[in-house]
Amino acid sequence: MAVQAKLRATVEAWIGYDPDERDREELRALLDRAAGDDGAAAELRDRFAGRLTFGTAGLRGAVGAGPNRMNRAVVRAATAAVAGWLRDVRGATDPRGATDPRGATDPRGGPRVGAAPGETPAVVVGCDARHRSDEFADEAARVLAGAGVRVHLLPRPGPTPLLAFAVRHLGVSAGIMITASHNPAADNGYKLYLGDGAQVIPPVDAEIEGRIARLGPLSALPTAGLDDPLVVRHGDEVAAAYLDAVAGLAGTAAAPPGLTVVYTPMHGVAGDLMLRAIRRAGFAAPHVVAAQAKPDADFPTVSFPNPEEPGALDLALADARALGADLVLASDPDGDRLAVAVPVPGGGTAGWRQLSGDQLGALLGAYLLGAETGGAPLVATTIVSSTLLSKIAASAGARYRETLTGFKWIARAADGEPGARFVFGYEEALGYQVGQVVRDKDGIGAALATLRLAATAKAAGRSLSDAYDDLERAHGVHLTEQLSLRIPEPGEVMRRIRATPPAAIGGLSVETVTDFTDAGTGLPPSDVLRYTLRQARVVIRPSGTEPKIKAYLEVIEPAGDDLAAAREAAARRMAPLRAAVIGLLAP
């Protein structure tokens, strides 16, 4: 299939201003092959079908040439738009030679999102160890400095929570992190943080995307060298400040002798800082999974570097069984997520089980609220997570908030709440935020809180499993599951079930329906449906990045005097609910 003249012209124009010779050559070769190769022609069409846009966690896609891939040209465009927005939103002028502001706030009230009038915009830039991350970070720095924006470069590679911390620690206007988090090895990405230390939210993301569309030829954009006076390179001082802040977040319980922990960075960049944090908090060094200890952009020992995926913790669990460990901790590649596995009481086939995000979220929420001594503590989770945290908060007399999915919302859950103090937030996808040292999910801070909880339990002759049993005895069994169904037109499925809403799901009558496209929910409009059933709940939403629909199921069962029987009853009720949801979503 020949390449259409319009597409050929578009590709050739892109080649003309792409700043990277390798990417230009890649496109030339693909364009040549596409003349007689249908596969190459389809690949070319996909690369130019659109451009990467800001999703739940910034830009993210496969590394390669073209606007629908991650490359220097895409980073240049995004960064130029960010720089323009930072300079224009507060009317800042080119400040070469001016001193850095520290800790400024928006004069309109609330956290700063851009530069204050007349001050130098400043951005901190970090990157992980994925393919070309260092190149993309350098490109962002050159574009920012070329636009008259001061740049703070963190040592590389480094984890995402350190970058998020640095935004407020350095008092800058924004932060850029080059990472694809837990995506496959072929991917990379670009996370943007605002001056309040949390990820970008509407309408700023839309304003920046509008600027990208209006940029014109990228070759006309000014860039500067990395030796420009506006570029500041940091040493270890930011990491040291982060460790000082995070080490004291979750109390001071001492680690009892014999607490044996296995840890894996999963070929990512969190390992060094995690080990320093563990030592700084007073715990013995964990056993590190040797094959996964060093950063490796190919992630050779896992098929998918996401600790949620089956098999991702196999090496760590093998070491834990061999050592008779008490706990397994696992970071995702950029260190913002945490996976935890515990021994199965009484043994079992494998002897270990991984805690779900909802289970660890409930454990940490209860532990952290239990350490509160007054004020107005607030905990938060998302509309798709378990409702167990709400009951824990109610029993502790704490405030509770639900947000849309994504830590850009969770981190801001206490904003605008007079007197509220954010204590903890989590999402079911293994993301946890302890306090406000980092206004984003932080797998390192969460690991320290988990260690303190495990240490406290072991000192009393108990385990994390025992602690979770206590929560379900007090508040009922909360069994959750997630379904992810690949569907060609998820938007059409959402329209269909809105037009013909189910009266019952899995034999349970629908008691209420919440459509989050309605502004009356108190949350920003979002394409999400929530069905409340008798002692059950179903939440449905389309994926923001793939042709999939996701469903989040919860079954609640009073525990009574027999926790095991209650869990069996919940599992029996989950099976028909799961089957009914699959049938409901089938195209």
C-alpha positions as CSV (number, residue, x, y, z in Angstrom):
1,M,0.0,0.0,0.0
2,A,1.6,3.2,-1.2
3,V,2.0,6.2,1.2
4,Q,-0.5,8.9,0.4
5,A,1.0,12.2,-0.8
6,K,-0.4,14.1,2.1
7,L,1.1,11.7,4.6
8,R,4.4,11.8,2.8
9,A,4.5,15.6,2.9
10,T,3.7,15.5,6.6
11,V,6.5,13.1,7.3
12,E,9.0,15.0,5.2
13,A,8.1,18.3,6.9
14,W,8.6,16.6,10.3
15,I,12.0,15.3,9.2
16,G,12.9,18.8,8.2
17,Y,12.8,20.1,11.7
18,D,13.4,17.1,13.9
19,P,16.4,17.9,16.0
20,D,17.8,14.4,16.2
21,E,19.7,12.9,13.3
22,R,19.0,9.3,14.3
23,D,15.3,10.0,14.4
24,R,15.4,11.7,11.0
25,E,17.2,8.7,9.6
26,E,14.7,6.3,11.2
27,L,11.8,8.1,9.5
28,R,13.6,8.3,6.1
29,A,14.2,4.5,6.2
30,L,10.6,3.9,7.3
31,L,9.3,6.1,4.5
32,D,11.3,4.3,1.9
33,R,10.1,0.9,3.2
34,A,6.5,2.0,3.2
35,A,6.5,2.4,-0.5
36,G,6.4,-1.4,-0.9
37,D,5.7,-2.8,2.6
38,D,2.2,-2.6,4.0
39,G,3.5,-3.2,7.5
40,A,5.9,-0.2,7.3
41,A,3.1,1.9,5.8
42,A,0.8,1.0,8.7
43,E,3.6,1.8,11.2
44,L,4.1,5.2,9.5
45,R,0.4,6.0,9.6
46,D,0.3,5.2,13.3
47,R,3.3,7.4,14.1
48,F,1.6,10.3,12.4
49,A,-2.0,9.5,13.4
50,G,-1.8,12.2,16.1
51,R,0.6,13.2,18.8
52,L,1.1,12.2,22.3
53,T,-1.1,14.1,24.7
54,F,-1.2,14.6,28.4
55,G,-3.0,11.7,30.0
56,T,-3.5,10.6,33.6
57,A,0.2,10.9,34.2
58,G,1.7,13.1,31.5
59,L,3.0,12.1,28.1
60,R,3.8,8.4,27.6
61,G,4.5,6.2,24.6
62,A,7.0,4.0,22.7
63,V,10.4,5.5,22.0
64,G,10.7,6.3,18.3
65,A,10.5,9.0,15.7
66,G,7.3,10.9,14.9
67,P,4.7,12.9,16.8
68,N,2.9,9.8,18.2
69,R,6.2,8.5,19.8
70,M,8.6,9.6,22.5
71,N,11.6,11.4,21.1
72,R,13.6,14.6,21.3
73,A,11.2,16.5,19.0
74,V,8.2,15.7,21.2
75,V,10.1,16.6,24.3
76,R,11.2,19.9,22.7
77,A,7.7,20.8,21.8
78,A,6.2,20.0,25.2
79,T,9.0,21.8,27.0
80,A,8.7,24.9,24.8
81,A,5.0,25.0,25.6
82,V,5.7,24.6,29.3
83,A,8.3,27.4,29.2
84,G,5.9,29.7,27.3
85,W,3.1,29.0,29.7
86,L,5.3,29.6,32.8
87,R,6.6,32.9,31.4
88,D,3.2,34.2,30.2
89,V,0.9,33.1,33.0
90,R,2.4,35.5,35.5
91,G,4.0,38.0,33.1
92,A,7.6,37.1,33.9
93,T,10.4,38.7,31.9
94,D,13.7,37.1,30.8
95,P,15.7,37.2,34.1
96,R,19.2,36.1,33.2
97,G,21.4,37.0,36.2
98,A,18.5,37.3,38.6
99,T,18.4,35.3,41.8
100,D,16.1,32.4,42.4
101,P,12.9,32.8,44.3
102,R,12.3,30.4,47.2
103,G,8.9,29.2,48.3
104,A,6.8,31.8,46.6
105,T,3.0,31.5,46.6
106,D,0.5,32.6,44.1
107,P,-0.7,36.1,45.2
108,R,-4.3,35.0,44.3
109,G,-4.1,32.5,47.2
110,G,-3.1,28.9,47.3
111,P,-0.1,27.1,45.8
112,R,1.9,28.7,43.1
113,V,1.4,27.3,39.6
114,G,3.6,29.6,37.6
115,A,6.2,32.3,38.2
116,A,5.2,35.3,40.3
117,P,5.2,38.7,38.5
118,G,8.7,39.7,37.6
119,E,10.4,36.6,38.9
120,T,12.5,34.2,37.0
121,P,10.6,31.0,36.1
122,A,12.5,28.0,37.3
123,V,12.0,24.3,36.6
124,V,13.7,21.2,38.1
125,V,14.4,18.3,35.7
126,G,15.0,14.7,36.5
127,C,15.1,11.4,34.7
128,D,15.1,7.7,35.2
129,A,17.3,5.1,33.5
130,R,15.1,4.2,30.6
131,H,16.3,4.2,27.0
132,R,17.2,7.8,26.0
133,S,15.9,9.3,29.3
134,D,19.2,11.3,29.7
135,E,18.9,12.7,26.2
136,F,15.3,13.8,26.8
137,A,16.2,15.4,30.1
138,D,19.1,17.3,28.4
139,E,16.7,18.4,25.6
140,A,14.2,19.8,28.2
141,A,17.0,21.7,29.9
142,R,18.3,23.2,26.7
143,V,14.8,24.4,25.7
144,L,14.1,25.8,29.1
145,A,17.3,27.7,29.3
146,G,16.9,28.9,25.7
147,A,13.5,30.4,26.8
148,G,15.1,32.2,29.7
149,V,13.9,29.8,32.3
150,R,16.3,28.7,35.1
151,V,16.9,25.0,35.2
152,H,17.8,22.8,38.2
153,L,19.2,19.4,37.1
154,L,19.0,16.6,39.6
155,P,21.7,13.9,39.6
156,R,20.7,11.1,37.3
157,P,19.2,8.6,37.2
158,G,16.8,9.2,40.1
159,P,13.4,8.2,41.2
160,T,10.2,10.2,40.5
161,P,9.4,10.9,44.2
162,L,12.7,12.8,44.6
163,L,11.8,15.0,41.6
164,A,8.3,15.7,43.1
165,F,9.9,16.6,46.4
166,A,12.5,18.9,44.8
167,V,9.8,21.1,43.2
168,R,8.7,22.5,46.6
169,H,12.1,22.1,48.3
170,L,13.8,24.3,45.6
171,G,10.8,26.7,45.4
172,V,10.5,26.3,41.6
173,S,7.6,27.0,39.3
174,A,7.4,23.4,37.8
175,G,9.1,20.0,37.6
176,I,9.7,17.7,34.6
177,M,10.4,14.0,35.1
178,I,11.4,11.9,32.2
179,T,10.0,8.4,33.0
180,A,7.4,5.9,31.8
181,S,7.1,4.6,35.4
182,H,6.1,0.9,35.1
183,N,5.4,0.7,31.3
184,P,7.2,-1.8,29.1
185,A,10.9,-1.3,28.3
186,A,10.1,0.1,24.9
187,D,8.4,3.2,26.4
188,N,9.3,6.5,27.9
189,G,7.4,9.5,29.1
190,Y,7.3,13.0,30.4
191,K,5.6,13.9,33.7
192,L,4.9,17.6,34.5
193,Y,4.5,19.0,38.0
194,L,3.2,22.4,39.0
195,G,4.7,24.7,41.6
196,D,2.6,23.1,44.4
197,G,4.5,19.8,43.9
198,A,1.6,17.8,42.4
199,Q,1.1,16.7,38.8
200,V,-0.5,19.0,36.2
201,I,-4.3,19.1,36.2
202,P,-6.9,20.9,34.0
203,P,-7.0,23.5,32.7
204,V,-3.3,23.9,32.7
205,D,-2.7,20.6,30.7
206,A,-5.1,21.8,28.0
207,E,-3.5,25.2,27.9
208,I,-0.1,23.6,27.4
209,E,-1.4,21.3,24.7
210,G,-2.9,24.3,22.9
211,R,0.5,26.0,23.0
212,I,2.1,22.8,21.5
213,A,-0.3,22.9,18.6
214,R,0.6,26.6,17.9
215,L,4.4,26.3,18.1
216,G,5.3,26.1,14.4
217,P,8.6,24.6,13.2
218,L,10.6,23.3,16.1
219,S,13.8,24.3,14.4
220,A,12.9,27.9,15.1
221,L,12.8,27.4,18.8
222,P,15.7,28.9,20.8
223,T,17.9,26.4,22.8
224,A,20.9,26.9,25.0
225,G,23.9,24.8,26.0
226,L,24.0,22.9,29.2
227,D,26.8,25.2,30.3
228,D,24.4,28.2,30.2
229,P,24.4,30.2,33.4
230,L,20.7,29.4,33.8
231,V,21.5,25.7,34.2
232,V,22.3,24.7,37.8
233,R,23.5,21.2,38.5
234,H,22.7,19.7,42.0
235,G,24.7,17.2,43.9
236,D,23.4,15.1,46.8
237,E,21.9,17.9,48.8
238,V,18.3,17.5,47.5
239,A,18.4,13.8,48.2
240,A,19.8,14.4,51.7
241,A,16.9,16.9,52.4
242,Y,14.4,14.4,51.1
243,L,15.8,11.6,53.4
244,D,15.7,13.9,56.4
245,A,12.0,14.7,55.7
246,V,10.8,11.2,54.8
247,A,12.5,9.3,57.5
248,G,10.4,10.7,60.3
249,L,7.0,10.6,58.6
250,A,5.6,7.3,60.0
251,G,6.6,7.3,63.7
252,T,9.6,6.0,65.5
253,A,8.9,2.3,66.2
254,A,12.2,0.5,66.5
255,A,12.9,-2.5,64.3
256,P,13.0,-5.6,66.4
257,P,16.0,-7.9,66.0
258,G,15.3,-10.5,63.3
259,L,12.9,-8.5,61.1
260,T,14.1,-9.9,57.8
261,V,13.1,-8.0,54.6
262,V,13.7,-8.8,50.9
263,Y,13.7,-5.8,48.6
264,T,13.8,-5.5,44.8
265,P,14.2,-2.3,42.8
266,M,13.0,-4.3,39.7
267,H,15.9,-3.0,37.5
268,G,14.7,0.6,38.3
269,V,16.2,3.7,39.9
270,A,14.8,3.6,43.4
271,G,17.3,1.2,44.9
272,D,20.1,3.5,46.2
273,L,17.7,6.0,47.7
274,M,15.5,3.3,49.2
275,L,18.4,1.7,50.9
276,R,19.6,5.0,52.3
277,A,16.1,5.8,53.5
278,I,15.8,2.4,55.3
279,R,19.1,3.0,57.0
280,R,18.2,6.6,57.9
281,A,15.0,5.4,59.5
282,G,16.9,3.0,61.7
283,F,16.2,-0.3,60.1
284,A,18.7,-3.0,59.2
285,A,19.6,-3.2,55.5
286,P,17.3,-5.6,53.6
287,H,18.4,-8.4,51.4
288,V,18.4,-7.0,47.9
289,V,17.5,-9.3,44.9
290,A,20.9,-9.4,43.2
291,A,19.6,-10.0,39.6
292,Q,17.4,-6.9,39.8
293,A,19.5,-4.6,41.9
294,K,21.0,-2.3,39.2
295,P,19.1,0.0,36.8
296,D,18.7,-1.8,33.4
297,A,16.5,-0.2,30.7
298,D,15.8,-3.6,29.2
299,F,14.3,-5.1,32.4
300,P,15.8,-8.5,31.5
301,T,14.3,-10.6,34.3
302,V,10.7,-9.6,34.0
303,S,8.3,-9.7,31.0
304,F,6.6,-6.5,32.2
305,P,8.2,-4.3,34.9
306,N,5.0,-3.6,36.8
307,P,4.8,-5.1,40.3
308,E,1.1,-5.7,39.8
309,E,1.8,-8.2,37.0
310,P,1.8,-11.9,37.7
311,G,5.4,-13.2,38.0
312,A,7.0,-9.8,38.6
313,L,7.9,-10.7,42.2
314,D,9.0,-14.2,41.5
315,L,12.7,-13.6,42.2
316,A,12.0,-11.7,45.3
317,L,9.6,-14.3,46.6
318,A,12.2,-17.1,45.9
319,D,14.7,-15.2,48.0
320,A,12.1,-14.6,50.7
321,R,11.3,-18.3,51.0
322,A,15.0,-19.2,51.1
323,L,15.6,-16.7,53.9
324,G,12.5,-17.2,55.9
325,A,11.8,-13.5,55.5
326,D,9.1,-11.5,57.2
327,L,8.3,-9.2,54.3
328,V,9.0,-8.5,50.6
329,L,9.1,-4.9,49.3
330,A,9.3,-4.1,45.6
331,S,9.6,-0.8,43.8
332,D,8.4,-0.2,40.3
333,P,11.0,1.2,37.9
334,D,10.7,4.9,38.8
335,G,10.1,4.2,42.5
336,D,6.7,5.8,42.9
337,R,4.8,2.6,43.5
338,L,5.3,-0.1,46.2
339,A,4.4,-3.7,46.2
340,V,4.3,-5.7,49.4
341,A,4.2,-9.5,50.0
342,V,3.7,-11.3,53.3
343,P,4.0,-15.0,54.4
344,V,0.8,-16.9,54.2
345,P,-0.3,-17.9,57.7
346,G,0.0,-21.6,58.1
347,G,2.0,-22.0,55.0
348,G,0.5,-22.8,51.6
349,T,1.7,-23.9,48.2
350,A,3.9,-20.9,47.7
351,G,3.9,-19.7,51.3
352,W,3.5,-16.1,50.3
353,R,0.9,-13.7,49.0
354,Q,1.1,-10.2,47.6
355,L,-1.1,-7.6,49.3
356,S,-3.5,-5.8,47.0
357,G,-3.3,-2.0,46.8
358,D,-6.6,-1.8,48.7
359,Q,-5.3,-4.1,51.5
360,L,-2.1,-2.2,52.0
361,G,-3.9,1.1,51.7
362,A,-6.3,0.1,54.5
363,L,-3.4,-1.1,56.7
364,L,-1.3,2.1,56.2
365,G,-4.4,4.3,56.6
366,A,-5.3,2.7,59.9
367,Y,-1.8,2.7,61.2
368,L,-1.2,6.4,60.4
369,L,-4.5,7.5,61.7
370,G,-3.8,5.5,64.9
371,A,-0.7,7.7,65.4
372,E,-2.6,11.0,65.2
373,T,-3.2,12.9,68.3
374,G,-5.6,15.7,67.4
375,G,-6.4,18.3,64.8
376,A,-8.3,17.4,61.7
377,P,-6.5,14.5,59.9
378,L,-7.6,13.7,56.4
379,V,-7.2,10.5,54.4
380,A,-8.1,10.1,50.7
381,T,-8.5,7.5,48.0
382,T,-10.2,7.3,44.6
383,I,-13.7,6.5,43.5
384,V,-12.5,3.1,42.2
385,S,-10.7,2.0,45.4
386,S,-12.2,0.0,48.2
387,T,-14.6,1.7,50.6
388,L,-12.8,0.2,53.6
389,L,-10.7,3.3,54.2
390,S,-13.9,5.4,54.6
391,K,-15.0,3.2,57.5
392,I,-11.5,3.3,59.1
393,A,-11.5,7.1,58.9
394,A,-15.0,7.3,60.4
395,S,-14.0,5.1,63.3
396,A,-11.0,7.3,63.9
397,G,-13.0,10.6,63.7
398,A,-10.9,11.6,60.6
399,R,-12.0,13.4,57.5
400,Y,-12.2,11.3,54.3
401,R,-12.3,12.3,50.7
402,E,-12.7,10.5,47.4
403,T,-11.2,11.8,44.2
404,L,-10.9,10.8,40.5
405,T,-8.2,8.3,39.7
406,G,-4.7,9.7,39.7
407,F,-2.4,11.2,42.3
408,K,-2.8,14.6,40.7
409,W,-6.2,14.6,42.4
410,I,-5.4,12.6,45.6
411,A,-2.4,14.9,46.5
412,R,-4.8,17.9,46.4
413,A,-7.6,16.2,48.4
414,A,-7.0,18.5,51.4
415,D,-6.7,21.7,49.4
416,G,-9.5,24.1,50.2
417,E,-10.4,22.1,53.4
418,P,-10.0,24.6,56.3
419,G,-7.9,23.1,59.0
420,A,-7.5,19.7,57.3
421,R,-4.1,18.0,57.6
422,F,-3.4,15.4,54.8
423,V,-2.2,12.3,56.5
424,F,-2.5,9.6,53.9
425,G,-3.8,8.9,50.4
426,Y,-3.7,5.8,48.2
427,E,-5.0,4.3,44.9
428,E,-5.6,0.7,44.3
429,A,-2.8,0.5,41.7
430,L,-0.1,0.3,44.4
431,G,0.3,4.0,44.9
432,Y,0.6,5.6,48.4
433,Q,1.3,9.0,49.7
434,V,2.3,9.4,53.4
435,G,2.0,13.0,54.6
436,Q,2.9,15.9,52.4
437,V,6.7,15.6,52.1
438,V,5.9,14.5,48.5
439,R,2.7,15.5,46.9
440,D,2.5,12.4,44.7
441,K,2.7,8.7,45.3
442,D,6.0,7.8,46.9
443,G,7.1,4.2,47.1
444,I,10.0,5.0,49.4
445,G,8.0,6.9,52.0
446,A,5.3,4.1,51.8
447,A,8.0,1.5,52.4
448,L,9.2,3.2,55.6
449,A,5.6,3.3,56.9
450,T,5.2,-0.4,56.0
451,L,8.4,-1.3,57.8
452,R,7.3,0.6,60.9
453,L,3.9,-1.1,60.8
454,A,5.5,-4.5,60.4
455,A,8.1,-3.8,63.1
456,T,5.3,-2.8,65.5
457,A,3.3,-5.9,64.7
458,K,6.3,-8.2,65.1
459,A,7.3,-6.7,68.4
460,A,3.8,-7.7,69.6
461,G,4.2,-11.2,68.2
462,R,1.9,-10.4,65.3
463,S,2.1,-9.9,61.5
464,L,0.6,-7.7,58.8
465,S,-1.8,-10.5,58.0
466,D,-3.0,-10.3,61.6
467,A,-3.4,-6.6,61.4
468,Y,-5.5,-6.8,58.3
469,D,-7.7,-9.5,59.9
470,D,-8.4,-7.1,62.7
471,L,-9.6,-4.4,60.2
472,E,-12.0,-6.8,58.5
473,R,-13.3,-8.1,61.9
474,A,-14.0,-4.5,62.8
475,H,-15.4,-3.2,59.5
476,G,-16.4,-6.3,57.5
477,V,-14.7,-8.2,54.6
478,H,-14.1,-5.9,51.7
479,L,-13.2,-8.1,48.7
480,T,-12.1,-6.2,45.6
481,E,-11.3,-7.2,42.0
482,Q,-10.4,-5.4,38.9
483,L,-11.4,-6.4,35.3
484,S,-9.6,-5.0,32.3
485,L,-11.4,-5.9,29.0
486,R,-9.9,-5.1,25.6
487,I,-12.8,-3.6,23.6
488,P,-12.4,-1.8,20.2
489,E,-14.8,1.1,21.0
490,P,-15.0,1.6,24.8
491,G,-16.7,4.9,24.3
492,E,-19.6,3.2,22.5
493,V,-19.9,0.7,25.3
494,M,-20.2,3.5,27.9
495,R,-22.9,5.2,25.7
496,R,-24.8,1.9,25.5
497,I,-24.9,1.2,29.2
498,R,-25.9,4.8,29.9
499,A,-28.7,4.5,27.4
500,T,-30.0,1.2,28.9
501,P,-28.8,1.1,32.5
502,P,-29.0,-2.3,34.2
503,A,-31.6,-2.8,36.9
504,A,-29.5,-5.5,38.5
505,I,-26.0,-6.9,38.2
506,G,-25.1,-10.4,39.3
507,G,-28.5,-10.9,40.8
508,L,-28.2,-7.8,43.0
509,S,-30.5,-4.9,42.5
510,V,-28.9,-1.6,41.5
511,E,-29.7,0.8,44.3
512,T,-28.1,4.0,43.0
513,V,-26.2,5.0,39.9
514,T,-23.6,7.9,39.9
515,D,-22.6,9.3,36.6
516,F,-19.4,11.2,37.0
517,T,-19.9,13.2,33.8
518,D,-22.4,15.1,35.9
519,A,-20.9,18.2,37.6
520,G,-23.2,17.6,40.5
521,T,-20.9,14.9,41.9
522,G,-18.6,17.6,43.3
523,L,-15.7,16.2,41.2
524,P,-14.4,17.3,37.8
525,P,-16.6,15.6,35.1
526,S,-15.2,12.2,34.1
527,D,-16.4,9.3,32.0
528,V,-17.1,7.0,35.0
529,L,-20.2,5.1,36.1
530,R,-20.7,3.8,39.7
531,Y,-23.4,1.3,40.6
532,T,-24.2,0.8,44.3
533,L,-25.7,-2.6,45.0
534,R,-26.7,-4.3,48.2
535,Q,-23.3,-4.8,50.1
536,A,-21.5,-4.4,46.7
537,R,-20.3,-1.9,44.2
538,V,-19.2,-1.7,40.6
539,V,-17.3,1.2,39.0
540,I,-16.8,1.3,35.2
541,R,-14.6,3.6,33.2
542,P,-12.7,3.5,29.8
543,S,-8.9,3.4,29.9
544,G,-7.4,6.7,29.1
545,T,-4.5,5.2,27.1
546,E,-5.7,1.9,25.5
547,P,-8.8,0.5,23.8
548,K,-10.0,-1.1,27.1
549,I,-12.7,-0.8,29.7
550,K,-11.9,-1.2,33.3
551,A,-14.3,-2.3,36.0
552,Y,-13.7,-2.2,39.7
553,L,-15.7,-4.6,41.8
554,E,-16.2,-4.7,45.6
555,V,-18.2,-7.1,47.7
556,I,-18.7,-6.4,51.4
557,E,-19.6,-9.1,53.9
558,P,-20.1,-8.7,57.7
559,A,-17.4,-10.6,59.5
560,G,-19.3,-11.8,62.5
561,D,-17.4,-14.3,64.6
562,D,-16.0,-16.3,61.7
563,L,-13.7,-14.3,59.4
564,A,-12.9,-17.3,57.2
565,A,-16.5,-18.0,56.6
566,A,-17.2,-14.4,55.8
567,R,-14.4,-14.3,53.3
568,E,-15.7,-17.5,51.6
569,A,-19.1,-15.9,51.4
570,A,-17.7,-12.8,49.8
571,A,-15.8,-14.9,47.2
572,R,-19.1,-16.8,46.4
573,R,-20.8,-13.5,45.8
574,M,-18.0,-12.1,43.7
575,A,-18.1,-14.9,41.1
576,P,-21.6,-14.1,39.7
577,L,-20.9,-10.3,40.0
578,R,-17.7,-10.7,37.9
579,A,-19.5,-12.8,35.2
580,A,-22.4,-10.3,35.0
581,V,-20.0,-7.3,34.6
582,I,-18.2,-9.1,31.8
583,G,-21.5,-9.7,30.1
584,L,-22.6,-6.1,30.6
585,L,-19.5,-4.8,29.0
586,A,-19.3,-7.2,26.1
587,P,-19.7,-5.3,22.8
